[in-house]
Amino acid sequence: MWKKKKQEAQVGQEDASQKKEEGRDLYEWTQALVCSVLAVVLLFTFVVRLIGVDGHSMVPTLQDGDRLLVLNSLWDSDYEYGDIVVLRKESFLEEPIVKRVIATEGQTVDIDFASGSVYVDGELLEEDYINEPTYVDEGTQFPLTVPEGSIFVMGDNRNHSSDSRSSDLGTVDTRYVIGKAVFLLFPGADEGTARRDFGRIGPIEEAV
């Protein structure tokens, strides 16, 4: 009888120990899950954002429906020629727009709409990234010197893009910039073929 009670007591202790161990494992797992979720939330709030391209103004570089990883402007606000940026200026358009930086503060932009040529500080830009030359005048007067703290942006699909050529947008204060597009995560359908080219996934190359 005494041996039986001792065995039952040992079994009870083992069950209690096992339950305690299981409880500890569950707590640690829950803690790790909460920390992971919090880290992801902080990452996508303060470091990067996932933003989609809406429209065809950046063809051929970007397609409608592309999903971009955008580095928050808090971490990188030193914009240069060739950078692709996402900005929002509600007086122009409520939704974020994606454009390419053509000139920065202090630089002078001039456009010859007859030849489709773009000049910055008197030098002709070699724009191998555009869909076609710049023939559409949207109201901004040129030559134009970019004010301090601002950038001049245009879409790569020049004759189908509303951008800094429009007097409604003009040069853009960098405080309106959400961030810089650095990586293409998921491709939208090609405007011409309606197919997705997954080979496009990867870092977004800057213009040189």
N, C-alpha and C positions, 0 to 999 in steps of 0.2 A: 504493500500500500504506500509506504513511504517513498519507494523508488518511483512509483507511478506519479505521485504528486510532484516529485522533483523533476521528472521528465516533462510533465505538463507545465510546470513553472518555467523550465528552460525554453519550451516551445513558445510560451507566451512572451518571454523576453525577446526571443528571436523575431517573432511577429511584430512586436513593438518597435524593435530596432530597424526591421525592414521598412515598416511604415514611416518611421522617422527619416530613414534614408530616402525613401520615395518622395516624401514631403520636401526634403532639402533639394532633391533633384528638380522637382517641379518649380520650386521657388527660384533656383538658379536659372532654369530655362526661361521662366517668365521675365526675370530681371534682364536676361540677355536679349530677349525679344523686345522689351520696352526700350532698352538702350539702343538697339538697332533701328527701331522705328523713329526714335527721337533723333538719331544721327542723320537718317535719311531726310527727315523733315527740315532739320537745320541746314543740311547740305543744299536742298532745293529751295530754301528760303533766302539764304545769305550768300551762297557760293555760285550755284548754277541754276538755270531754269530750263525747262523743256518747252519750246515754242514752235508752233507750226507755221509754215509758209502758206499764206492765203493769196492766191492769184499768180499771175505769170510775169510780174514785173522784173524778176531776177533770172529769167530764162536767158541763156542756157545753163548758167551756173547752178541755179536752184529751180526746182519744179514746184508747182502747186501741190500741197500736201506733204512736202518734205518736213521731217521732224528734226529740229536742231537743238543741240545742247549749247546753251548761251551762258557765257561767263559773266556773272553779275558785275555791273559797273563799279561796285564798291571795291572790287579787287583789281580791276584793270580799266582805267578811264583815260589811258594815254592812247588816243586814237590816231591812226596814221593812214596815209593813202593806201587804198586797197583793202582795208578792213571791212568786213561785212558786219553791220550792226543792226540791232533791233531797237526801234524807238517808238515812243508813243507821244503824240501831241494832239490832245483831244480837240483843239480848235481846228485841226486839219482832218483828223480821222480818229474815231474812238478806239479802234482796234490797233494793236501794234503793227508796224510795217517793217519790212526788211529791205535795207538798201546798202550800197557800197560807198565808203568814204572816198571822195574825190579830192577834197582839199580841207585843210585845217586852218586854224586862226592865223591871220596875217597873210595868207596866200591869196592871190588874185586869180579868179577863174574867168575865162573868156571862151565863148562858143561860137564857132562859125557854122551857122545852121545850113548854109548853102552847101558846104563841103562835108558837114557832119563831124567836124574836127573839134576836139576839146583841148584847151590850153590851160596850164597852171603856171603862173609866174612867167608867162611868155613861151613856155616849152610845150610842144605838142605831146600829148599822152599817147603812148603805144598801147592801145586797149584791146588786147587779144581776147579778153574775156566777154566782150559785148556781143549781142546778137546781131546788131546792125549799127551803122553810124548814127550820130545824134542829129536828126533833122527837125524834131518837133520843139518849137518854142512855146513855153507855157506861161510867159508873162514877166518873168524876172528880167531885169535889165542887166546887160553885160557890157563891159567887164565889171566884175563884182569882187570886192575884197571881203574875205570872211572875217567877221568881227571876233573879238577876243572871247574865248570860251565857247566857240561855236564850230560847227563843221558843215561842209557842203556835201550833200549826198545825192546819188542817182542810182536808178535801177539799171541792171545790165541789159534789159530788154528795152533799150532807150526810147523807142517810139511808142511804147505801150506801158509807160511808167509815169506816175505822178510823183514828183520828187522836188528837189531844191530849185528846179527850173520853174516850178509853179510859184506864183506870188503868194499863194495861200500858205505855202510851207516855207519857202526861202531857206536861208541858212538855219541850222538847227542848234539851239543851245544844248550843250552836252548834258545838261541836267535832265533832258527829255530822253536820253539814251538809257535803255534798260540794260544792255550789255552787248558783248561781242560774240558773234556766232563762231564756235571753235570746232564743232564736230557734227557731222550728219549721222543721226542715229537710225533713221528709217526713211527710205526714199518714197517720194510721191510718184504718181504715174507720169511718164513722159508726155509732154504736150502733143507731140507728133504721133508717137506709137501707142500711147495709152498703156504702156507696160512699165513695170517697176524694174529699175536697174540696181540690184543689190550690190553690184560692184562699186557703186558710188559711196557706199557707207565708209566713213573714215574722217580724218581731220579735214577741215575746210582750208584749202590753200589760199594764201594771200596773194594779191597781185603784186608783181615786182615792178 
